[in-house]
Structures are given as C-alpha cells and as structure tokens.
C-alpha cells in the first residue's frame, strides 16, 4: 500500500526545534552585541582619521589632538531628542580626558582611547559590561622618495 511520507505530514522534528532555538539565540545576542562592536569599529575609524591629519611634526599638538578625539567621540552614537518641541542633541560616546592616550615619538603616532559599554539583556533583569581600548598606530617617518 502506497502512502505519504510521515515527514510530509508535518511530523514534529527535534532538529527543527534545535535550529529555531539557535536562530533565536543568534538574534537575541546579535541585538545586544552587534551595535556595540559596530561602535568600536567606528571609534577606530575616527582615530585613524585623526591620526592621518596629525602625523606630521608640523601639524602635531598633543592637546589639540586630544581635544579633537574628545569632540569627534561625542558624535559617535549621537541621538536627537525632542524636548518641548525643540530638538536637542544628546552626545554619544562620552570620553574623559584621562581615557585618551596620545603618544608620539620619532617613528610612530599612537592614539588610543579606553571606554566601557554597559549591556542590558532583553527580557531579563541582567546587565553586563565590556571594556574596549581601540588603538591606531601611524608611522610618522617622512618617506624619502629619492633613490
């Protein structure tokens, strides 16, 4: 007697439940961690731009570089909130001056920041934190094109 396969009849499969749970876990943790790591790469990109501007000895000023990093960091993750019908910008990444490290010697310009991000787990009452220290190192040696 010919009959239909039990798989075609909507049979419960444990592998389907495992795949669904795995997919749900990826989405759950992705919602928490993807924006934080995207911000980390945005901070590194900002440090690279600042380092590319100030690698020359004539354009280097320790305090100017530090102030530029602090100013640019506020724009990362910046949001606009409306209070009494007026838009108000809320700073994104707030860094302290002590958390910005600028080091320059004859060969390298090194820029590094240190910050912590707090993460709230969705649907449960639990928090955690991650500390980041993105760094950019740019050569400050002038290239001699004469050979």
ABEGO torsion letter per residue (X at the ends): XBBBBAAAAGBBBAAAAAAAAAAAAAAAAAAAAAAAAAAAAAAAAAAAAAAAAAABAAABBAAAAAAAAAAAAAABGBBBBBBGGBBBBBBBBBBBAAABBBBBBAABBBBBBBBBBBBBBBGBBBBBBBBBBBBBBBBABBBBABX
